[in-house]
Amino acid sequence: MRKIPAVLAALALAALGAAVPATTAQAAPTGALAGCADAWPYATSGYFYAYSGYACNGFLGKAYGNDANWGDSSYSFQGGDTNSASSILHKGTSGSAVAVYNGTGTGWTGGYACIAKSEYYVSDLSDNYFTSGAKADNAISSHRWVSNAACNGNWLT
């Protein structure tokens, strides 16, 4: 008779195990990311990132400093990176904003728009514009770190 309560207890535990599956720990994302919110925690502090796809997919490059010409073979962004960004991520540590431009050169020509450190990322540049009126999507040619005041309220969203 003592076997019946033990059998019933074992059956109850088996039923509970089937109803409540064990959870697994989540690892860092691999392959295509679900979005910039997934990319941000794994980005290196102090850097600005650009991606060819929306939602921080298609890594183009990252920069600790300024890059006056994304189309040359100098600094962080290289050759085909110019006019290719569709999303960007800001993981700077200084509190400075990053101004992106649709012109190249040390004169920082063309229109500009900024991403604040507090914004973290812009997952879709297609609804953003430079001060020149040009669309920001696939149009960034250079960037530099600036004070928030230098952005004059021209923020990417």
Kinemage of the C-alpha trace (Angstrom):
@kinemage 1
@onewidth
@group {chain A} dominant
@subgroup {mainchain}
@vectorlist {calphas} color= white
{ca met a 1} P 0.000 0.000 0.000
{ca arg a 2} L 2.880 2.419 0.541
{ca lys a 3} L 3.788 2.234 -3.146
{ca ile a 4} L 0.579 3.963 -4.273
{ca pro a 5} L 1.372 7.381 -2.623
{ca ala a 6} L 4.914 7.247 -4.027
{ca val a 7} L 3.614 6.449 -7.516
{ca leu a 8} L 1.045 9.250 -7.283
{ca ala a 9} L 3.732 11.720 -6.150
{ca ala a 10} L 5.998 10.698 -9.052
{ca leu a 11} L 3.120 11.112 -11.525
{ca ala a 12} L 2.288 14.543 -10.073
{ca leu a 13} L 5.918 15.686 -10.445
{ca ala a 14} L 6.070 14.380 -14.020
{ca ala a 15} L 2.873 16.254 -14.889
{ca leu a 16} L 4.240 19.442 -13.329
{ca gly a 17} L 7.487 19.114 -15.318
{ca ala a 18} L 5.543 18.802 -18.562
{ca ala a 19} L 3.375 21.819 -17.730
{ca val a 20} L 6.254 24.109 -16.686
{ca pro a 21} L 9.273 23.663 -18.995
{ca ala a 22} L 12.725 24.616 -17.791
{ca thr a 23} L 14.060 27.989 -18.942
{ca thr a 24} L 17.454 28.552 -20.520
{ca ala a 25} L 19.789 31.505 -20.133
{ca gln a 26} L 20.002 33.844 -23.105
{ca ala a 27} L 23.362 34.353 -24.747
{ca ala a 28} L 24.608 37.245 -26.840
{ca pro a 29} L 22.747 37.456 -30.157
{ca thr a 30} L 24.372 35.883 -33.177
{ca gly a 31} L 23.574 36.433 -36.841
{ca ala a 32} L 20.842 38.925 -37.633
{ca leu a 33} L 19.809 40.999 -34.644
{ca ala a 34} L 16.220 41.663 -33.699
{ca gly a 35} L 17.070 45.338 -33.413
{ca cys a 36} L 19.348 48.047 -32.138
{ca ala a 37} L 18.218 47.314 -28.588
{ca asp a 38} L 19.980 43.951 -28.988
{ca ala a 39} L 23.126 45.529 -30.463
{ca trp a 40} L 23.510 48.335 -27.913
{ca pro a 41} L 24.516 46.226 -24.863
{ca tyr a 42} L 27.241 44.472 -26.886
{ca ala a 43} L 28.657 47.644 -28.465
{ca thr a 44} L 32.012 48.871 -27.150
{ca ser a 45} L 31.738 51.887 -24.851
{ca gly a 46} L 33.153 55.086 -26.327
{ca tyr a 47} L 32.288 54.296 -29.965
{ca phe a 48} L 29.886 55.425 -32.669
{ca tyr a 49} L 28.567 52.650 -34.949
{ca ala a 50} L 26.949 52.601 -38.392
{ca tyr a 51} L 25.014 49.803 -40.105
{ca ser a 52} L 23.955 49.285 -43.720
{ca gly a 53} L 20.602 47.776 -42.739
{ca tyr a 54} L 17.781 48.952 -40.563
{ca ala a 55} L 17.641 47.853 -36.916
{ca cys a 56} L 21.461 47.833 -36.586
{ca asn a 57} L 22.036 44.979 -39.026
{ca gly a 58} L 24.855 44.917 -41.574
{ca phe a 59} L 27.781 46.325 -39.577
{ca leu a 60} L 29.659 49.019 -41.538
{ca gly a 61} L 32.105 50.167 -38.889
{ca lys a 62} L 32.707 51.861 -35.576
{ca ala a 63} L 34.679 54.963 -34.663
{ca tyr a 64} L 36.220 56.297 -31.496
{ca gly a 65} L 37.084 59.637 -33.116
{ca asn a 66} L 36.006 61.768 -36.066
{ca asp a 67} L 36.009 60.625 -39.692
{ca ala a 68} L 35.854 63.452 -42.241
{ca asn a 69} L 35.408 61.190 -45.266
{ca trp a 70} L 33.772 57.778 -45.090
{ca gly a 71} L 34.640 57.205 -48.749
{ca asp a 72} L 38.419 57.249 -48.448
{ca ser a 73} L 40.642 54.560 -47.013
{ca ser a 74} L 41.528 56.447 -43.834
{ca tyr a 75} L 40.203 56.215 -40.294
{ca ser a 76} L 37.353 53.994 -39.154
{ca phe a 77} L 35.006 54.003 -42.124
{ca gln a 78} L 36.369 52.859 -45.467
{ca gly a 79} L 35.526 53.196 -49.189
{ca gly a 80} L 32.055 51.735 -49.694
{ca asp a 81} L 30.843 52.830 -46.266
{ca thr a 82} L 30.006 56.325 -47.519
{ca asn a 83} L 26.314 56.871 -48.224
{ca ser a 84} L 25.491 53.359 -46.960
{ca ala a 85} L 24.195 53.797 -43.393
{ca ser a 86} L 20.546 53.055 -42.633
{ca ser a 87} L 20.910 52.873 -38.840
{ca ile a 88} L 23.407 54.211 -36.296
{ca leu a 89} L 24.277 53.612 -32.653
{ca his a 90} L 25.908 55.978 -30.133
{ca lys a 91} L 27.724 54.373 -27.205
{ca gly a 92} L 29.959 57.313 -26.398
{ca thr a 93} L 31.049 57.948 -22.836
{ca ser a 94} L 31.791 61.681 -22.915
{ca gly a 95} L 28.225 62.954 -23.123
{ca ser a 96} L 28.978 64.516 -26.517
{ca ala a 97} L 26.623 64.167 -29.461
{ca val a 98} L 27.679 62.744 -32.821
{ca ala a 99} L 26.959 64.935 -35.829
{ca val a 100} L 26.574 63.099 -39.144
{ca tyr a 101} L 26.979 64.955 -42.430
{ca asn a 102} L 26.017 64.412 -46.040
{ca gly a 103} L 29.220 66.092 -47.190
{ca thr a 104} L 32.843 65.090 -46.742
{ca gly a 105} L 36.043 66.868 -45.788
{ca thr a 106} L 37.407 68.664 -42.778
{ca gly a 107} L 35.086 71.604 -43.488
{ca trp a 108} L 32.207 69.323 -42.482
{ca thr a 109} L 30.191 70.477 -45.471
{ca gly a 110} L 26.625 69.714 -46.425
{ca gly a 111} L 23.723 69.342 -44.087
{ca tyr a 112} L 24.005 67.679 -40.705
{ca ala a 113} L 21.923 66.038 -38.008
{ca cys a 114} L 22.904 64.737 -34.574
{ca ile a 115} L 22.371 61.794 -32.306
{ca ala a 116} L 22.560 62.513 -28.589
{ca lys a 117} L 24.205 60.091 -26.184
{ca ser a 118} L 20.823 59.740 -24.453
{ca glu a 119} L 19.191 58.631 -27.731
{ca tyr a 120} L 21.387 55.468 -27.882
{ca tyr a 121} L 20.517 54.599 -31.499
{ca val a 122} L 18.456 55.409 -34.571
{ca ser a 123} L 17.149 52.143 -35.983
{ca asp a 124} L 15.686 53.626 -39.185
{ca leu a 125} L 17.193 56.716 -40.817
{ca ser a 126} L 14.576 56.776 -43.616
{ca asp a 127} L 12.363 59.261 -41.775
{ca asn a 128} L 15.219 61.609 -40.807
{ca tyr a 129} L 16.653 64.599 -42.674
{ca phe a 130} L 19.822 66.675 -42.662
{ca thr a 131} L 19.629 70.449 -42.210
{ca ser a 132} L 20.083 70.700 -45.992
{ca gly a 133} L 16.727 68.945 -46.494
{ca ala a 134} L 18.346 65.760 -47.870
{ca lys a 135} L 17.204 62.426 -46.447
{ca ala a 136} L 19.665 60.891 -43.971
{ca asp a 137} L 19.119 57.265 -45.059
{ca asn a 138} L 22.051 56.055 -47.186
{ca ala a 139} L 23.483 59.585 -47.235
{ca ile a 140} L 25.986 59.868 -44.350
{ca ser a 141} L 29.462 60.740 -45.668
{ca ser a 142} L 31.232 61.882 -42.492
{ca his a 143} L 30.800 62.347 -38.760
{ca arg a 144} L 32.349 64.096 -35.794
{ca trp a 145} L 31.818 64.331 -32.039
{ca val a 146} L 30.315 67.701 -31.028
{ca ser a 147} L 28.738 69.389 -28.039
{ca asn a 148} L 24.967 69.101 -27.752
{ca ala a 149} L 24.721 72.878 -28.218
{ca ala a 150} L 26.467 72.603 -31.627
{ca cys a 151} L 23.520 70.528 -32.873
{ca asn a 152} L 21.168 73.517 -32.654
{ca gly a 153} L 18.205 71.206 -32.049
{ca asn a 154} L 18.759 69.168 -35.236
{ca trp a 155} L 18.300 65.723 -33.695
{ca leu a 156} L 17.844 62.361 -35.369
{ca thr a 157} L 14.996 60.288 -33.932
